Amino acid sequence: MRLGFLIGFLIGAGIASLISSSEAPEPGEATVSHGGAGLIDKLKRQAEEARAAAREASEEKQAEMLHDWEQTRHSSN
């Protein structure tokens, strides 16, 4: 299960990276072409998006497992 979370995190980070690189910066968003501050903010945002994607995948898997368990419980009665 931990391996699944790790894989989900890595996939989410990759997707977030692709999405953020293809989007243009918002009008109010400051961009830093040189320096670490912009890079750190971008990495933090990507990590947050990856965590959200992993959390969503985890919730979907839990719902699926609960559904399977309910079906098994009802079929055994």
N, C-alpha and C positions, 0 to 999 in steps of 0.2 A: 504494500500500500504506500509505503514511503517512496519507493521507486516511482510509483505513479504520480505522486505529488511533485517529485523532482522533475520528471519528464514533462508534466503539465506546466510547471514553472518555466522550464526552458522553452517549451513551445510558445507559451504566452509571451515570454520576453522577446522571442524572435518575431512573433506577429506584431507586438507593440513596436518593435524597432522598425519593421517594414512600414507600418501605418504612419508612425511619426516622421519617418524620412520622406514619405510621399506627400504629406500634408504641408501646406504653406503655413508659416507662423501667423497667429491671429494678430489683428491690428494692435491690440494693447499689449501683446507679449514682446518683451525685450529679448533681443537675440545678441549673443556675445560671440563674435567671430574668433576672437583670440582670448585665451584664458580658460581656467578650469571651472569657473563658476557656472557657465552655461552648460558645460559637459556634466557637471555634478547634478544640476537640476534635471537635465535630460535623463540621466541614469536613474535618478530617484523616481521620476515620472514613469519610466519604463518598468521599474521594479514594482511600483504600485499597480500598474496595469497588469503586469504578469501575475501578481498576487490576486488581483480581482478575477482574472481569467481562471486561475487555479482554484480559487474559492468557488466560482460558478461551476466548474467541472466537478468539483467534489460534491457540491450540493445536488447536481444532476445524478451523479453516481449513487449517492445516498438515497435519493428518491427512487431510483431504479431498484436498488437493493430492497428497500422497504416494500415496494410494489411486488417484487418477487416473493418476499417473505409472506406478505398478505395472501398471495395466490396459493402458496404452499400450505399455509395455515388453513385456508378455507377448503382446499381440496382434500386435506387429511381428515376433515370432520365429517 
